[in-house]
Amino acid sequence: MAVRSKEPQLSYEDLENKVAFQEEKIEHQDNFINQLQHAIAQLNRHRFGRRSESFVNPLQAQLPFMKEENEVKPEQPEQKIYH
């Protein structure tokens, strides 16, 4: 037994039009995908590029161990111990 589709039979011209429409739709989708891939690549370069971590926000709180490294400690004269 052959299973028959409930859709009406399309003419050859209708099928050609449908194929042309699908090809155009695929082309638009491919262009959109390429645009998105390009945007992602730019964002990745911006976020993960060589200079991505060079900016330090002066308003950002520093961790305690970072404060110690950045503080300028006054130099103390050496104490000589005499025995």
C-alpha positions in Angstrom: 0.0 0.0 0.0 1.3 3.4 -0.9 0.9 6.2 1.5 -0.7 9.2 -0.1 0.0 12.7 1.0 -3.0 14.8 1.9 -1.4 17.8 0.1 -2.7 18.6 -3.3 -0.4 17.7 -6.2 1.7 20.6 -7.3 2.4 21.5 -10.9 6.0 21.5 -12.2 5.9 25.3 -12.2 4.7 25.4 -8.6 7.5 23.0 -7.6 10.1 25.1 -9.4 8.8 28.2 -7.5 8.9 26.4 -4.2 12.5 25.2 -4.9 13.5 28.8 -5.9 11.9 30.2 -2.7 13.7 27.6 -0.5 17.1 28.3 -2.2 16.6 32.0 -1.6 15.6 31.4 2.0 18.8 29.3 2.5 20.9 32.0 1.0 19.5 34.6 3.3 20.0 32.3 6.3 23.6 31.6 5.2 24.3 35.4 5.0 22.8 35.9 8.4 24.9 33.1 9.9 28.0 34.6 8.3 27.1 38.0 9.9 26.7 36.4 13.3 29.9 34.5 13.0 31.7 37.7 12.1 30.2 39.5 15.1 31.2 36.7 17.4 34.8 36.7 16.1 35.0 40.5 16.7 33.6 40.2 20.2 36.0 37.3 21.0 38.9 39.4 19.7 37.8 42.3 21.9 37.2 40.2 25.0 40.0 37.7 24.7 42.6 39.6 22.7 46.1 40.4 23.7 45.1 43.7 25.4 41.8 42.5 26.9 43.1 42.7 30.5 45.2 45.8 30.2 42.5 48.1 31.5 42.2 48.3 35.3 39.2 50.1 36.7 40.5 52.5 39.4 37.1 52.3 41.1 37.2 48.5 41.4 37.9 47.3 44.9 41.2 45.5 45.3 41.7 42.3 47.2 43.7 42.4 50.4 46.8 40.7 48.9 46.7 43.1 45.9 46.8 46.1 48.3 50.0 44.9 49.9 51.7 44.7 46.5 50.6 48.1 45.4 51.2 50.0 48.6 54.4 52.0 48.8 56.2 51.0 51.9 58.4 53.7 53.5 62.0 52.6 53.6 63.2 51.9 57.1 66.8 52.3 58.0 68.5 49.0 58.8 68.8 48.3 62.5 72.2 47.2 63.6 72.3 44.8 66.4 75.4 45.0 68.6 76.4 42.1 70.8 
